[in-house]
Amino acid sequence: METIVRKNRLGTRPAGGVLGLAALIVTLVITMLTPGIARAAAPTVPNSIRIMPLGDSITWGVGSSTSSSYRASLWQRLAAGGIGADYVGSQSSGSVPDPANEGHNGWTIAQVAGGVNGWLAASTPDVILLHIGTNDVKTAAGAVGATGRLSALIDQIRSAAPSATVFVAEIVGSPDSAINSRAAQFDAAVPGIVAAKNSAKVRLVDQFHALTSADFSDSLHPNDGGYVKMAATWYSAMSPVLAKGGLLGTALLADRCLDVGAGATNGTPVQLWNCHGGGAQRWTRQGEALHVYGLCLEVPGDQTANGTRVRLWSCNGNPNQRWQLRSDGTIYNAWSVKCIDDPFAATALGTKLIIWDCKTSTNQVWVSR
């Protein structure tokens, strides 16, 4: 096989591994499937959360004077809150720093279900903003069975992107009384659908009550003011979740988590410790970086040998700080072509974590707590 050589701020070295499609993402749920080594491309916006706005023409921006939908105002709110947004999707619309989205004009829930697996595989989002059902409820016939189709779509998304957090909207209403009545009926079922998923990765967002009849440009689409209100509602639901971070635990033992101890500084090693939910165990995913206490998880310098300890360091975006949380449960670093490993499957408190050749054993499988 031909040797590939890369240059970056860490220097030049041969890059091993098998090129493949990374089934990455997350915010921080990881499940076990068959593993495979893959090399990730750099994120579009460094240290940002990959957000897929998913839906129909409301997501695309019909009714907005700039076709920006809620996405422009949401971008500004996220930036002001210290959360970088990297919008992802196959569509492009609006006067937004990043116009990518997955809004499809006129599409129903079933049509979105037909394309969503491919979009998720191509874009690997950390967060999905799902606002869909308007084109189902605009007619009485289309509204029949719509809530069942929404539930099935959520299951489909969770299966295709198990690490992504899905924010499910109660869709906006309408100035048209008949459409509004059907939307209200549809939305009344959404909280129960979300609750039945029994997952912290599926969140409810009430967009129905966010708008009034004055916030629409026609019978279906918000106007600029309505989209600003939608952005505020998305942000209120998202910001506590994205800022909170999550626990990562070993699959070997239910009460052991990745931990950095008290007073973390540059060079602090990452260890196993009892899961307690404190700041030393709250990992935040931004782009391909894993943050805790404002520092990033990294492989030291250009050390790529099996057994090298992972540590915290000031975030710099270098390849040794880029991690893929893969669907097989491994945490993979493409620079070293290795995975985070619990040496000898230890469960003792204070066990220091290392990198090692990726494999299927449970001492390389990490799950959310």
C-alpha positions in Angstrom: 0.0 0.0 0.0 1.3 3.5 -0.9 2.7 5.5 2.1 0.9 8.8 2.7 2.9 11.6 4.2 1.2 14.6 5.9 2.5 17.9 7.0 1.1 20.0 9.8 2.1 21.9 12.9 3.4 18.7 14.5 5.8 18.1 11.7 5.9 15.4 9.0 5.4 11.7 9.5 3.9 8.7 7.7 0.2 8.3 8.3 -1.0 4.8 8.8 -4.4 3.4 9.1 -7.2 2.5 6.6 -9.1 5.2 4.9 -12.7 4.9 5.6 -15.9 6.6 6.5 -15.9 7.7 10.2 -19.3 7.0 11.8 -18.4 9.7 14.4 -20.4 12.6 16.0 -21.7 13.1 19.3 -22.3 14.9 21.7 -21.4 11.9 23.9 -23.4 8.7 23.6 -21.4 5.8 22.1 -22.7 2.3 21.3 -21.0 -0.9 20.3 -20.8 -2.0 16.6 -18.0 -3.5 14.5 -15.0 -1.1 14.6 -12.9 0.1 11.7 -10.0 2.6 11.6 -10.9 5.8 9.8 -9.2 9.2 9.2 -11.3 12.3 9.7 -11.2 15.5 7.7 -10.7 18.7 9.7 -14.0 20.3 10.8 -15.2 23.2 8.7 -15.1 25.5 11.7 -12.4 24.5 14.3 -13.7 23.8 17.9 -17.3 24.2 16.8 -20.4 22.0 17.3 -21.7 20.4 14.1 -25.4 21.4 13.9 -27.8 20.0 11.3 -30.9 22.2 10.9 -33.3 19.5 9.5 -36.8 19.9 8.0 -38.7 21.6 5.2 -39.0 25.1 3.8 -39.2 26.6 7.3 -35.7 25.3 7.9 -34.5 26.5 4.4 -35.9 30.0 5.1 -39.0 30.6 3.0 -40.8 33.7 4.4 -37.5 35.2 5.6 -36.4 38.3 3.6 -32.9 36.8 3.4 -33.9 33.1 3.3 -31.9 32.7 6.5 -34.7 31.1 8.5 -34.0 31.0 12.3 -30.4 30.0 11.5 -28.8 33.5 11.4 -30.3 34.6 14.7 -29.4 31.3 16.3 -25.8 31.5 15.1 -25.5 34.9 16.7 -27.0 33.7 20.0 -24.7 30.7 20.1 -21.7 32.8 19.4 -22.6 35.2 22.1 -23.0 32.3 24.5 -19.5 31.0 23.7 -20.8 28.1 21.5 -19.3 27.9 18.0 -21.7 26.6 15.4 -20.7 24.6 12.3 -24.0 24.2 10.4 -24.0 21.1 8.2 -26.2 19.8 5.4 -26.5 19.4 1.7 -28.5 22.6 1.2 -27.3 26.2 1.3 -29.5 29.3 1.8 -29.5 32.6 3.6 -27.3 35.4 4.8 -25.6 33.4 7.4 -21.8 33.0 8.1 -22.4 29.3 7.4 -25.5 28.8 5.2 -25.4 24.9 5.2 -28.7 23.2 6.2 -30.9 20.3 5.5 -34.1 22.2 4.7 -36.1 20.8 1.8 -39.0 22.9 0.4 -42.3 21.2 0.4 -41.1 18.0 2.0 -43.1 15.8 4.3 -41.9 13.6 7.2 -41.8 10.6 4.9 -39.7 12.4 2.3 -37.2 13.5 4.9 -37.1 9.9 6.2 -36.2 8.8 2.7 -33.0 10.9 2.6 -31.9 11.3 6.2 -29.6 8.3 6.4 -27.4 9.6 3.6 -27.4 13.2 4.9 -26.3 12.0 8.4 -23.6 9.8 7.0 -22.2 12.7 4.9 -22.4 15.4 7.5 -21.9 13.6 10.9 -23.7 16.2 13.1 -23.3 16.5 16.8 -26.7 18.1 17.1 -29.9 17.9 15.0 -32.6 20.5 15.0 -35.7 18.6 13.7 -38.7 20.8 12.7 -40.9 18.7 10.4 -44.6 18.0 9.9 -45.9 21.3 8.5 -46.4 19.8 5.0 -48.2 16.8 6.6 -50.7 18.9 8.6 -51.4 21.5 5.9 -54.1 19.0 4.6 -56.4 16.8 6.6 -55.3 13.7 4.6 -51.7 14.4 5.2 -52.2 14.8 8.9 -53.4 11.2 9.2 -50.6 9.1 10.8 -48.2 12.0 10.9 -47.3 11.5 14.6 -46.5 7.8 13.9 -44.2 8.9 11.0 -42.5 11.4 13.3 -41.8 8.8 15.9 -40.4 6.4 13.3 -38.2 9.2 11.9 -36.8 9.9 15.3 -35.9 6.2 15.7 -34.3 6.2 12.3 -32.2 9.2 13.2 -31.1 7.7 16.5 -30.1 4.5 14.8 -28.1 6.3 12.1 -26.5 8.8 14.4 -26.6 7.4 17.9 -24.2 10.0 19.3 -26.1 13.0 18.1 -28.5 15.0 20.3 -31.8 15.4 18.5 -33.9 18.5 19.4 -37.5 17.7 18.3 -39.8 20.6 17.7 -43.5 21.0 18.3 -43.9 22.6 14.9 -45.1 26.2 14.5 -48.8 26.8 14.0 -50.5 28.8 11.3 -52.7 31.9 10.8 -55.1 29.6 9.0 -57.4 28.2 11.6 -57.8 24.7 10.0 -54.1 24.2 9.6 -53.4 25.6 13.1 -55.9 23.2 14.6 -54.2 20.2 12.9 -50.8 21.5 13.9 -52.0 21.8 17.5 -53.3 18.3 17.4 -50.0 17.0 16.0 -48.0 18.9 18.6 -50.0 17.6 21.5 -48.6 14.2 20.8 -45.0 15.2 20.4 -44.1 15.4 24.1 -45.3 11.9 24.6 -43.3 10.7 21.6 -40.1 12.3 22.9 -40.7 11.0 26.4 -41.2 7.4 25.1 -37.7 7.5 23.6 -36.4 7.6 27.2 -33.1 9.2 26.1 -31.2 12.3 27.1 -30.2 12.5 23.4 -33.8 13.3 22.4 -35.1 16.7 23.6 -38.4 18.5 23.2 -38.6 22.1 21.9 -41.9 23.9 22.0 -42.0 26.0 18.8 -45.8 26.0 18.6 -46.3 28.5 21.4 -43.3 30.6 20.4 -45.1 32.4 17.6 -48.4 34.3 17.2 -50.4 34.8 14.0 -48.6 38.1 13.5 -45.3 36.2 13.1 -46.1 34.6 9.7 -45.5 35.8 6.2 -48.2 33.4 4.8 -50.3 30.5 6.1 -47.2 28.3 6.7 -44.0 30.3 7.0 -42.7 32.6 9.7 -41.6 36.1 8.8 -38.3 37.6 10.0 -39.7 38.4 13.4 -41.1 34.9 13.7 -37.8 33.3 12.8 -36.1 35.4 15.5 -38.5 34.0 18.0 -37.8 30.5 16.7 -34.1 31.0 17.2 -34.6 32.2 20.8 -36.6 29.0 21.5 -34.0 26.7 20.0 -31.3 28.5 21.9 -33.2 28.2 25.2 -33.4 24.5 24.8 -29.9 24.0 23.4 -27.6 26.1 25.6 -28.0 24.3 28.9 -27.3 20.9 27.2 -24.4 22.1 25.1 -22.7 23.9 27.9 -23.2 21.1 30.4 -20.9 18.5 28.9 -21.3 14.8 29.7 -19.6 11.9 31.4 -17.7 9.2 29.6 -17.3 5.9 31.3 -15.6 2.6 30.7 -17.8 -0.3 29.5 -15.8 -2.5 31.9 -17.4 -1.1 35.0 -20.6 0.9 35.5 -19.1 3.4 38.0 -15.8 4.3 36.4 -15.5 7.5 34.3 -12.8 9.6 32.5 -11.6 12.0 35.1 -8.9 14.7 35.4 -8.9 15.3 39.2 -9.0 18.7 40.9 -7.0 21.7 39.8 -6.3 20.4 36.2 -3.4 22.1 34.4 -1.4 21.5 31.3 0.0 18.0 31.5 -2.7 16.6 33.8 -3.1 12.9 32.9 -6.6 11.4 32.3 -7.5 8.7 34.7 -10.3 6.4 35.8 -12.3 7.4 38.8 -15.7 6.8 40.4 -18.4 8.6 38.4 -19.6 11.6 40.4 -20.7 14.1 37.8 -18.4 16.9 38.9 -16.5 19.3 36.6 -13.5 17.0 36.4 -15.7 14.5 34.5 -17.8 16.9 32.3 -16.5 16.5 28.8 -17.7 19.0 26.1 -17.5 18.1 22.5 -16.7 20.9 20.1 -15.8 19.9 16.5 -13.2 17.2 17.0 -12.0 18.5 20.4 -12.9 17.1 23.8 -12.8 19.8 26.5 -12.8 19.8 30.3 -12.0 22.7 32.5 -11.2 24.7 29.4 -8.4 22.4 28.4 -8.3 19.8 25.6 -7.6 16.0 25.6 -4.5 15.3 23.6 -1.7 12.8 22.7 1.5 14.5 23.8 3.5 16.1 21.0 4.4 13.6 18.3 4.3 10.6 20.6 2.4 7.9 18.8 3.8 4.7 20.4 1.5 2.2 22.1 1.3 3.0 25.8 1.7 6.8 25.5 -0.5 8.5 28.2 -3.1 10.9 27.1 -3.3 14.3 28.9 -4.9 17.7 29.1 -3.3 20.7 27.3 -4.2 24.2 26.2 -6.5 23.9 23.2 -4.7 24.6 19.9 -6.6 22.7 17.2 -3.6 20.5 16.3 -4.2 17.0 15.0 -3.1 15.4 18.3 -6.1 17.1 19.9 -8.6 15.8 17.4 -10.7 12.9 18.4 -13.5 10.8 16.8 -16.1 9.4 19.1 -16.9 6.4 16.9 -20.0 4.4 16.8 -18.2 1.3 18.0 -17.5 3.0 21.3 -13.8 3.8 20.7 -12.3 7.3 21.0 -9.9 7.5 18.0 -7.1 9.9 17.2 -6.3 10.0 13.5 -2.9 11.5 14.0 -1.5 8.6 16.0 -3.9 6.1 14.3 -4.7 4.8 17.8 -7.5 4.6 20.3 -7.8 5.6 24.0 -7.1 2.4 26.1 -7.6 1.3 29.7 -4.3 -0.6 30.1 -4.8 -4.3 30.9 -8.5 -3.7 31.4 -7.8 -2.2 34.9 -10.6 -0.8 37.0 -8.6 0.6 39.9 -9.1 4.2 40.9 -6.4 6.4 39.4 -5.6 4.1 36.4 -3.9 6.4 33.8 -5.3 6.1 30.3 -3.1 5.5 27.2 -3.3 5.2 23.4 -3.1 1.7 21.8 -3.8 0.0 18.5 -7.6 0.0 18.1 -9.3 -3.3 18.8 -12.7 -4.6 19.8 -12.0 -5.3 23.5 -14.1 -3.6 26.1 -11.2 -1.7 27.6 -11.4 0.6 24.5 -15.2 1.0 24.7 -16.5 4.2 26.3 -20.1 5.0 27.0 -22.1 8.0 28.3 -23.1 8.0 31.9 
